[in-house]
Amino acid sequence: MKVTLVSLGCPKNQVDSDIIAHSLLKAGHSTTADMTEADVCLINTCGFITSAKEEAIENIFNAVGARMENPDLKIIVTGCLAQRYKDEIMEDIPEVDAVIGIGSHDKILETMERVVKGEKLSFYGPKTNLDITKKRIISTPRHYAYLKIAEGCSNGCYYCAIPLIRGPHRSRPMESCIEEAKWLAEEGVKEIIVVAQDITRYGEDIYKENKLAELVTEISKIDGIQWIRLMYAYPERLGDDVIEVIATNPKVLHYLDLPIQHINDRVLKSMNRQGGTDIIMSAISRLRAAVPDITIRTSIITGYPGETEEEFNQLYDFVKEIHLERLGCFAYSEEEGTKAAKMEQMPVEIRQQRADAIMQLQTGIMAEKQAAMIGREIDVIVDDYDEENELFVCRSVYDAPEIDGEVYVPAEAGLLIGEIYTVLVTESDIYDLYGEVVD
């Protein structure tokens, strides 16, 4: 069969899609981006926050619309939205032919065979059945790839639906992680981005101790891997051993995604976040002391239930004073089934106003940080070529794919996509840099 595989949401979900795609190809099916010529449209959804759910539903209806030209197209929905809403999807969108929970990905091939015969199906195995150790394809550009080292989350933040959708934290065996990293290197991957809901919990469930620093060290020994980027490290579990690896291992980038969500102790406690103000400040200061040029990326929430104006002002002042290199701010979104959704909610417009104020502040900080890069030499990896503007699109060691900025280099530099170069920064704007290759 010809299958259109639509993958939505975060890099962790993309890895799941890569595993699904491998199983499809191994079974003799093929993939196509054109739904009008597909037999099946398989949508791997995100259901984390309201905007993600809206995007998932929009994509389902896009598939429904494709039936105008392709009446035989079958629609299968899986991923977080499917796990979270189960039978509601087929009740509300009867055009969907099957819904598969994350614990039943092994049923996808069977489901495809049955829906083309006219059956309507749903499968929901235990969440813990999701196997992230299976073989996969590489859907990112060949020079970088995500390595998912754990599934689920056990942090229990009151605003977050991930534990409800994905189940508790489950570390992937170290041997499996290293085996996949070696395969990625053999396929030409130069940058490995280590991801999980919480990488700083890695190994505690299966090895009874934190093994993140050891895992990263072992990955760094693999020939061909030149960059290792770490994402989603919680400040309360950020060990000195991990900071030391970032500071001393030449392959580990001076970059860390450190989600903090807020800075006020009462709000953090209300969120059921384990780290308070002192722990967050300690994590940032320890990182900056050990790695002076580190780029710290974080995410924060405004308008959480009960957040007072004074508490918001404390968060605003924190952003103003701490000058983090990368920051995303989101207006709180209540999610069904979470404890925070049962709390008294503040008006949506106030939540958004506060988020807008933070982002306006951060925009100025980013502009200053970017301008300070002028005159510096930085290592970049070439992601693409922009034919319209005749520029090579690169990323620096300080920028993760899709969420951070880019470094643009003129076409006459004659760069090769996937290669790493040293660039002298000559110009900047709020998010991006411009430069020339250093001979």
N, C-alpha and C positions, 0 to 999 in steps of 0.2 A: 504494500500500500504506500501511497504518497501521504506524508504527514507534515502539516504545518505545526511546528512546536513554538509556542509563544511563551517566553520566560519573563516574568515580572518581578519587581522587588529587588532585594538586596543581593550582594555577591554570594551569600550563603545559599540562597534559593537558586542562583545561577549554577552553582555546583551540582545541585540536585537535578537541574535540567540537563546538565552535561552527562550525568549518569544515565538519565532516561534516554537521551539521544544515542548513547553508546548501545544500549539494549535494543533500541529500534533498528539501528544499522546492523548490529550483529544478527538480528532475526531476519534480515533480508529486506527490510523496508527502506524507504528513502525519504529525505526531507525536502520540502519546498517552501519558499517564502510566499508563494501565491496560493491563497486559500481557494481561488476559483478552480484550481486544478488538483486540489488535495482531496483525498478520501476521508481524512480525519484531521480535525483541528484539535490539538491538545494544548490546553492553556494551564501553565503552572503559575498559580496566582500568589499574590501577597495579600495579607489581610491584617497588617500590623496596625495601621491607623486609618482614619476615615478617607483620606485622599488615596491611599493604596487600594482600599476597597472599591472606591469609585472608579479607579483605573482598571481594576480587574473586571468589574461589571461592564465597563465601556468596551473592553476587549471581547467579552463574551457576546455582547450585542453586535460587535463588528463581525464576528463569526456568523452570527444569525443572519446579518445582512448579506454575507457572501453567498448565502443559499439562493439569493435572487438569480445568480448566474450559475450556481452549482448546487442544485436541489438535493443531491445525494450526500452532501457534506455532513459528517457526523461530528458532534462537539462533545469533547471530554474535558472536564474541569478537575484539576488537582491542586495541590499546594495549600497554602495557609488558609485562604478563603474557603476552600472545599472542606478542610479539616474543621474550621471554626463553625461553619453554618450547615454542614451536612445536608439533610433533606430539604432545608429551606431553599437551596439553590434550584433544585428541580421543581419545587412547588411554585416558586416565584418566576422562574424562567423555564417553562416546560419544553422549550426548544432544545435544552441541554439533554444529551443522550445518556451521559454517565457522569457520576461524581466519584472521585477516588481520594480517600484520605491519605495522609503522608505515610501511614503505616501499611499501605497496600500498593505501593509502587510496583511490587512484583506481580500485580494483577493487570498492569497496563496492557501488555500484549494480548492477554486473554480478552480483556474488555474491548479492545479494538476489533478483534475477530467477531465478537458477539454483537456489538452495536451496528456493524455493517449489515448484519442479518435482521436488524430491526428491534433488538432488545433494548430495554431501558435498565440501567444497572447502577448500583452504588456499592462500594466496598470500603470498609473501615476497620482495618486491623489495628492492633496496639501501636501507639505512637513510637514506642521503643523499637518497633520492627524496621523503622527507616534505617537502611544500611548505607552509610557514607563511605564505606571502604571499597565499594564496587568500582570497576573500571569505568572510565569516562572519556569524553572527547574534550578538546580545548576550544571553547567558543570565543574566548578573548583573542586579541591579536597574539600571534605565536610567541612573542617575546616576554609576555607576562601572564601569570595565572594565579588564581586564588587556590589556596590549600586550606580546606576546612578540617580543623583538628578536633572539633567537638560538635555535638548536636544538643539542642535544648538549652534550658537555663534553669538554675535553681535559686536565683537571687530573690525572686518574689517581690519585685517592686510593685507597689499597689496600682500604678497607672498602666502597667504593661501586660499585654495579653499573650506574650510569647510562651511563657510556661504552660498556659492553658492550651495553646495550639501545638507546641512542639514537645512538651513534656520536660522532665528534669534534665539537668546537664549530664551528658554522657561523653566522656573523653574517648577519642579514637586511639587505639593502641599505637605506641610510638613506632613500632616496626612498619605498620601500615602507612603512617604519615611519611616516613623516610622513603619507603618504597615508591610512593606516588611522587615524591619530590625528585627522586632519581629519574623516574620515567619522564617527568616534566622537563628536566634538564636535557635528557636525550632527545626530546622533541624540539629543543631549541629555546626553551624558556630561560630567560636571564633573570627575571624578577619574580620572586615568589611572595605573595601577599598572604600572610598567615591570618586566618579569620575564624571566629566562632562568636557566639553571643557574649562570651566572657573568656578570653584566652588565658587570663590570669588564674583561672580555676583548673587549667589543664593538668590532668594526671591525678588530681586529689581523690577521684572516685576509684580509679583502678590501681593506682600505685601507692595510695595513702600519703602522698606528698606531692607538692607542686613540681612539675617537670618541664615547665615552659622554657626555662633557660637552657636546660639540657637538650631539649628537642631542637631549639633554634641553633644551638652549637653544632649538633649533628647535621642539620640541614646545611649549615655553612661549609661543611667539609666536602660537599658534593661538587665535583667539577662541573663547570658550566653555569652554576648559579652565582650571579654576581651581586644581586641586591636581594635583601630580605626585609620586608616591611611588615610591621606589627600593627594590628587593628583591633580595637575594642578591649582595652585593658582597664580593669577597674582599680581606682586609686587605693582602696583599702587592702587590696591583695597584690599591689605592685611591689615585689620583693627587690631587695638590693642586688640579688643575683641577676635579675632581668635587666636592671639599670646598668649593671656592669657589662653585660653582654652588648647592650646598645652602645656603651661608651668605648669598649675595647675591641669588639669584633669588626673588622673592616668591611664585612659583607652586610652587616645589620645597619640599616639606614637610621640616620638621626631624625626619626619621625615616630610619633606614637599617638594613636587615637585613644584618648582618655575621657570617656563620657562621664560627666559629673552631674548634670541635670539641674543643680541649684547650688547655692552656697550658704543659705540660711539653715541653721541647725534644726529649727522647728519644722521647716518645710521638708528637709531631708528625712527627718524622723517620720513625718506624716506620709512620705513616699515609701517608707520602709527601706530607705537606702542605708547601707551598713556603715558608710563612711561619712563623718561629719566635716565641718569646716576645717578643723585642724588637720585631719587626715588628707583632705584635698590639697590644702596649702603645702603640707609636708611633701606630698607626691610631686607637686610641681617644682618645689624648691630643690628636692633631691635630684630630679631630672636635670634641671638647669645647672646645678652645681657640677654634676658629673659629665654632662654633655652640653657645653655652653651654646652650641649652635643648634640645639634640638628644636624641631617644629612640633608643637603640641596642638593636636586637633581635639576639640571637644564639642559636645552638644548640650544645650540647656533648654529648660521648659519654663515658659511664663504662663501665669494664669492657672496654676494648679489649685485645686479646691482649697480655699482658706488662705491663699497667699494675700497678705495685706500689702498696702502701698509701701509701708516701711520695709517689708521683707523684699519686695520687688526692687526698691531703691538700693538695698544692700547688694542684690544681685547686679544691678546696673553699675554700682560703684566698683564691684569686684571686676567686672569686665573692663571698666575704664582703667583700673589700676594695674591689673595683672598683665594686660596686653598679650593675650594668647595669639599665636600665629594664625590659627584657623579656628573658626567658631561658627556653628550653626545654631540658630535659636528657633524654637517651634512653639507656637501657641498650643496649650494643652488641649488634647482631644480625648474626650471620655470614651472608653471602650467597654462594650458590654461584657459582663462577667468579671470585671476587675473591681477591686475594693474601692478604688478612687471614684469609679462611676456612680457608686452609691452615696458619695459625699455630696454636700451642697455645692452646686456649680456656680461659678461666676459668669457674667454675661460674656458671650463669645467675642463681642467687639472690644471688651477690655483686655481679654487675653491677647487678641491680635495687636491691639495698640501697644501693649507692653513688648510683644515680640518685635514689632516694627521699630520701636525705640532702641532696643538692644541691637538690632541689625544695622540701624543707621549709625550707631556708635561704633560698631565693629567695622563698618565700611571705612570709616576714617582711620581706624587703627590699621586695617589691612593696607590702605593706601600708603601710610607711613612705613609699614614693614616692607612693602614692595619697593618703595623709593630707596630704602636703605640698601637694597640689593644691587643697585646700580654701581658698577665698578668691581663687583665681586665675580670671581670665577666659580662656576658650579657645574657639577656633573649632571647630564641630562640623558634620557633615553628617548629615541625617536619613535613616536607612536603612529604618525600618519603624515600625509602631504596634502596641503590645502591648495588645490589647483587654481581655484578662483583668485586667491590672494598671493599665490606663488610663494608659499611659506611652508617650511617643515614644522609640524606640530610635535613638540617635545614635552617631556615632563621632567622636572628636576627631582633630586633625591627628596625634596621637601614636599612633594605633591603626589597624592594617590590618584589613580585613574577615576575619572568621571565626577569626583566630588571636589577636587581642588583645581588650582589654576594650571596654566600651560606656559611653555616657553617657546616663542616663535623665532625661527632662524630663516634668513633669506634663502631662496632656491639655489642661488649660485654656490652655496656651501656644498652642494652635492652630497648630502648625507644619505645614509642607508637606513631604512626603517628597521627598528629592532636593535640598532647598535647604540653604544654609549659614547658620548663625546663630552669634552669640557668646553663650556660656553662662557664668554665674558658678557655679563649683563650690561646693556647699553641704554635701555629704556624700560619704563614700567607703567602699568595702569593699576586699577584697583585689584584685579585678580591675576593678571597675566604679566609675563616678562618678555622682553625682546633682547636678542643678543646675537653675537657672532662667535663662530667656532675658534677656539684658541689652537694655533698650529702646534 
